[in-house]
Amino acid sequence: MIELWHWRRRTSEIYAAIRASADPAAAWALWRETRDAMFRTHAQSPIDVAERETYPGIPLFPYDPALRLFSHLAPHGGARLALAAGADGAVAAEPFARTIGLASTLGRELTLYWIGGYGGGVFLPFADATSGYETYGGGRYLLDTIKGADLGQAPDGRAILDFNFAYAPSCAHSQRFVCPLAPAENRLSASVRGGERSAGTGGGLQRPVEECVA
């Protein structure tokens, strides 16, 4: 647990630096370099121990300024979801907000979820037309504030949704993890070629989706 505590603290520090930076591309480069180092060396890395020393780095699309989006949020209710989380059981995720004005870029608006439990947190998973081909088939995460992944907001109050920071869940890299996948209402028709991509061509990262939700 000590190592997990450190992993989450380091993640929170990275995102604090991202929010404080006036240069989004430089912040993205810091995110990339720090996560590569953590994947290679940290005890909580999702990369299996035998592969860490030679791990080439997390595959990413090039930074694209057009994928740095801003959105006001509208209150949005709906049925609470029970997301599979392996040995921890189901995670309660309650829809609480929806983006405004992103449909023209993404093909539809996105729903933000509030994760239940002590304190709670914002969770924004999504899948898109690249899922299963150029990116992990189960979708990716953009926000997960319980674990420190929080891009902040603009001075006018709009949420910053920079898809260059989209990342695959840990279960995509190792069978040690089971991760919640993107719900149906956050499956986009558009291709989002930003953030973490597949290690090769033809779909997925290291593991198939069905192993991640077992």
Secondary structure, DSSP 8 states (H G I E B T S, - for coil): -HHHHHHHHHHHHHHHHHHH-S-HHHHHHHHHHHHHHHHHH-TT-SS-HHHHTT-----B----GGGEEEE-EEE-----EEEE-GGG-EEEEEEEEEESS-HHHHSS--EEEEE-SSS-EEEEEEB-TTBTTTB-TT-EEEEEGGGTB---B-TTS-EEEEGGG-B--GGGT-TT-------GGGB-SS----SB--SSSSS-SSS-HHHH--
